[in-house]
Amino acid sequence: MATQKVRFNKEDRRPRANKDYDKVSYSKKMVKKGRKIIWQVKEKPTNNIIAHYFFEEDADKLVKFQNKNRVWEMNGGVPKFLWINNI
């Protein structure tokens, strides 16, 4: 079985990087549900709710980590199956 050889030309270029991903950022917001206070982590500009926390420190830890490391930035944000839609 022969292996296929790939040949590149001088005209070949890498695909351009998508510049839309550099706008993703995260913030925390306090939401009152009945008598409970819940901290939500929101993704901007999509306004998707990523997580709910009872303590502000936990939400702040996630926000700082995501804004520093930009884990999901190349994908355009957190995937849809990880969003939280309802409490």
Stockholm file with secondary structure:
# STOCKHOLM 1.0

chainA/1-87         MATQKVRFNKEDRRPRANKDYDKVSYSKKMVKKGRKIIWQVKEKPTNNIIAHYFFEEDADKLVKFQNKNRVWEMNGGVPKFLWINNI
#=GR chainA/1-87 SS CCCCCCCCCTTCCCCCCCGGGGGCEEEEEEEEETTEEEEEEEEETTTEEEEEESSHHHHHHHHHHHHHHCTTGGGTSSCGGGCCCCC
#=GC SS_cons        CCCCCCCCCTTCCCCCCCGGGGGCEEEEEEEEETTEEEEEEEEETTTEEEEEESSHHHHHHHHHHHHHHCTTGGGTSSCGGGCCCCC
//
